Amino acid sequence: MQQTKNEIQLDQSWKQRLLSEFETERMKNLKSFLAQELKKGKTIYPKGSEYFAALNLTPFEKVKVVIVGQDPYHGPGQAHGLSFSVPAGVRLPPSLQNIFKELADDLKVPVPTKGYLRPFADQGVLLLNSVLTVEDGRAGSHQKKGWEEFTDQIIHRLNDEKERVAFLLWGSYAQKKAHFVDRKKHLVLESVHPSPLSAHRGFFGTKPFSKINSYLKSHGLQTIDWTLR
């Protein structure tokens, strides 16, 4: 089940850093697992061409901000490879609604009505889920199949090879995922998750978007336009 270098549809800046990951037994087993699930007729989100959408839309050199999610949305038409994002026209999930409320309050801009976050990715915001696939209707169904170690390597590469990246870690899962990030080299912002179950216990009022822009600006870096039109 080993993939050749040319078969891996991945941005070159990431491919050169992660190619060895695809050669591990763990990733071969993951590929086999996904193939077997599809063969059984199961629906997997997102579609195969979007597994690595976050990496392909935000090359390594462009990354300024990392927003860590857990696993993709498990409802039809929602997941497309970017954490917290949904395609235009899709109803906003509750956590994303809360993110948008905080964004509007933080930056004094209108609350976005569309949940398509590609404009952020295009500016250097890596919208990275820990697990990159999920079965329809079964949240967390592809956890502990090998994705977590793969995405750990992404965060390690960013931590080790770059400086002045802002890591936005919402909830204990994301905080554990990126616990090793060097806070002397990077900005790490932590709060509870924007889920309706926890948002009122320390997510609202944290003003992460203005804090990130202040950090970037203080280091002479282009800020992020967080408005969604």
C-alpha positions as CSV (number, residue, x, y, z in Angstrom):
1,M,0.0,0.0,0.0
2,Q,3.0,2.3,-0.2
3,Q,2.5,5.5,-2.2
4,T,5.2,6.8,-4.5
5,K,6.3,10.4,-4.2
6,N,4.3,11.4,-7.3
7,E,1.0,9.8,-6.0
8,I,0.8,11.9,-2.9
9,Q,-1.2,15.0,-3.8
10,L,0.4,17.4,-1.4
11,D,1.9,20.9,-1.7
12,Q,5.6,20.6,-2.4
13,S,6.6,22.6,0.7
14,W,4.8,20.0,2.9
15,K,5.7,17.0,0.8
16,Q,9.4,17.5,1.3
17,R,8.9,17.6,5.0
18,L,6.4,14.9,5.4
19,L,7.3,12.3,2.7
20,S,9.0,10.0,5.3
21,E,5.7,9.9,7.2
22,F,3.9,8.3,4.3
23,E,6.6,5.5,4.3
24,T,5.8,4.5,7.9
25,E,3.9,1.3,8.8
26,R,1.4,3.5,10.6
27,M,0.5,5.5,7.5
28,K,0.4,2.4,5.3
29,N,-2.1,0.9,7.8
30,L,-4.2,4.1,7.8
31,K,-4.4,4.0,4.0
32,S,-5.4,0.4,4.1
33,F,-8.1,1.1,6.8
34,L,-9.6,3.9,4.6
35,A,-9.6,1.7,1.5
36,Q,-11.4,-1.0,3.4
37,E,-14.0,1.3,4.9
38,L,-14.8,2.7,1.4
39,K,-14.9,-0.9,0.0
40,K,-17.6,-1.7,2.7
41,G,-19.7,1.2,1.3
42,K,-19.1,3.6,4.2
43,T,-19.2,7.3,3.5
44,I,-16.1,9.2,4.6
45,Y,-15.7,12.9,5.0
46,P,-14.2,14.9,3.5
47,K,-13.7,13.5,0.0
48,G,-10.3,12.1,-0.8
49,S,-9.1,15.0,-2.8
50,E,-9.7,17.2,0.3
51,Y,-7.9,15.2,3.0
52,F,-4.9,17.5,2.8
53,A,-6.8,20.7,1.8
54,A,-5.4,22.7,4.8
55,L,-1.8,21.9,3.8
56,N,-2.4,22.5,0.1
57,L,-4.1,25.9,0.7
58,T,-1.5,27.1,3.2
59,P,2.0,26.1,2.2
60,F,4.6,25.8,4.9
61,E,6.3,29.1,4.1
62,K,3.1,31.0,4.4
63,V,1.9,29.8,7.8
64,K,1.5,32.6,10.3
65,V,-1.3,31.2,12.4
66,V,-2.4,27.6,13.3
67,I,-5.9,26.9,14.5
68,V,-6.1,23.3,15.8
69,G,-9.4,21.4,15.5
70,Q,-10.2,17.8,16.5
71,D,-11.8,15.8,13.6
72,P,-13.9,16.8,10.6
73,Y,-17.6,17.5,10.8
74,H,-19.5,14.2,10.3
75,G,-22.7,15.5,8.6
76,P,-23.3,15.5,4.8
77,G,-21.9,18.5,3.0
78,Q,-20.0,20.0,5.9
79,A,-16.4,18.8,6.0
80,H,-14.0,20.0,3.2
81,G,-10.6,19.7,4.8
82,L,-10.3,22.9,6.9
83,S,-10.9,22.9,10.6
84,F,-14.1,24.6,11.8
85,S,-15.0,25.6,8.1
86,V,-18.0,24.6,6.1
87,P,-18.7,25.3,2.4
88,A,-20.7,28.4,1.4
89,G,-24.4,27.8,1.8
90,V,-24.1,25.2,4.5
91,R,-25.7,26.0,7.9
92,L,-23.2,27.2,10.5
93,P,-22.3,24.6,13.1
94,P,-22.8,25.8,16.7
95,S,-19.1,26.2,17.5
96,L,-18.5,28.2,14.3
97,Q,-21.4,30.5,15.3
98,N,-19.7,31.2,18.6
99,I,-16.3,31.8,16.9
100,F,-18.0,34.3,14.7
101,K,-19.7,36.0,17.7
102,E,-16.3,36.4,19.3
103,L,-14.7,37.6,16.1
104,A,-17.5,40.3,15.6
105,D,-17.2,41.4,19.3
106,D,-13.4,41.4,19.1
107,L,-12.9,43.4,15.9
108,K,-16.2,45.3,15.8
109,V,-17.2,43.8,12.5
110,P,-20.5,42.3,11.3
111,V,-21.1,38.7,12.3
112,P,-20.2,36.6,9.3
113,T,-23.1,34.7,7.7
114,K,-21.0,32.3,5.6
115,G,-18.8,29.6,7.2
116,Y,-16.3,29.2,4.4
117,L,-12.9,30.0,5.9
118,R,-10.7,29.6,2.8
119,P,-10.0,33.4,2.9
120,F,-8.2,32.8,6.2
121,A,-6.2,29.8,4.8
122,D,-5.1,31.9,1.8
123,Q,-3.6,34.5,4.2
124,G,-1.5,31.9,6.1
125,V,-4.0,30.6,8.7
126,L,-3.4,26.8,8.8
127,L,-6.8,25.3,9.7
128,L,-5.6,22.0,10.9
129,N,-7.7,19.1,12.3
130,S,-5.9,16.5,14.4
131,V,-7.7,13.7,12.5
132,L,-8.3,14.3,8.8
133,T,-11.2,11.9,8.1
134,V,-14.4,10.7,9.7
135,E,-17.3,8.3,9.0
136,D,-20.7,9.8,8.2
137,G,-22.6,10.3,11.4
138,R,-19.9,8.9,13.7
139,A,-17.9,11.7,15.4
140,G,-14.4,10.5,16.3
141,S,-14.7,7.3,14.3
142,H,-11.3,7.7,12.8
143,Q,-9.4,8.6,15.9
144,K,-6.4,6.5,16.8
145,K,-6.0,5.2,13.3
146,G,-2.7,7.1,12.6
147,W,-3.8,10.6,11.7
148,E,-2.9,12.1,15.1
149,E,0.8,11.1,14.8
150,F,0.9,12.5,11.2
151,T,-0.6,15.9,12.3
152,D,1.7,15.9,15.3
153,Q,4.6,16.0,12.8
154,I,3.1,19.0,11.1
155,I,3.0,21.0,14.4
156,H,6.6,19.8,15.2
157,R,7.9,21.0,11.9
158,L,6.2,24.4,12.3
159,N,7.5,24.7,15.9
160,D,11.1,23.7,15.0
161,E,11.6,25.4,11.6
162,K,9.6,28.6,12.0
163,E,9.5,31.5,14.4
164,R,6.6,33.9,15.4
165,V,3.7,31.6,14.5
166,A,0.5,32.2,16.5
167,F,-1.1,28.9,17.7
168,L,-4.7,29.2,18.6
169,L,-5.7,26.3,20.9
170,W,-9.3,26.0,21.8
171,G,-10.2,23.3,24.4
172,S,-8.1,20.7,26.3
173,Y,-7.7,18.5,23.2
174,A,-6.0,21.1,21.1
175,Q,-3.9,22.3,24.1
176,K,-2.6,18.7,24.7
177,K,-2.0,18.3,21.0
178,A,0.4,21.3,20.9
179,H,1.7,21.2,24.4
180,F,5.3,21.1,23.2
181,V,5.2,24.4,21.2
182,D,8.0,26.7,22.3
183,R,6.4,29.8,23.8
184,K,9.6,31.7,23.5
185,K,9.6,31.4,19.7
186,H,5.8,31.5,19.1
187,L,2.6,33.0,20.4
188,V,0.3,30.4,22.1
189,L,-3.3,31.5,22.9
190,E,-5.4,29.0,24.9
191,S,-9.0,29.1,26.0
192,V,-12.0,26.7,26.4
193,H,-13.6,25.4,23.3
194,P,-16.1,27.5,21.4
195,S,-18.7,24.7,21.7
196,P,-22.0,25.8,23.2
197,L,-21.2,23.4,26.1
198,S,-18.2,25.5,27.2
199,A,-18.1,28.9,25.3
200,H,-19.6,30.8,28.2
201,R,-16.9,29.4,30.6
202,G,-14.0,31.3,29.1
203,F,-14.2,31.5,25.3
204,F,-16.2,34.7,24.9
205,G,-14.2,37.8,25.6
206,T,-10.7,36.3,24.9
207,K,-10.2,38.5,21.8
208,P,-7.9,36.1,20.0
209,F,-8.1,37.7,16.6
210,S,-6.9,41.1,17.7
211,K,-4.2,39.6,19.9
212,I,-2.9,37.6,16.9
213,N,-2.8,40.7,14.7
214,S,-1.1,42.7,17.4
215,Y,1.5,40.0,17.7
216,L,2.1,39.8,13.9
217,K,2.3,43.5,13.6
218,S,4.8,43.8,16.5
219,H,7.1,41.5,14.5
220,G,6.8,43.3,11.2
221,L,4.5,40.6,9.7
222,Q,1.4,41.2,7.6
223,T,-1.7,41.0,9.8
224,I,-4.7,38.8,8.9
225,D,-7.9,40.2,7.5
226,W,-10.4,38.4,9.6
227,T,-13.5,39.8,7.9
228,L,-15.5,37.4,5.7
229,R,-17.4,39.0,2.9
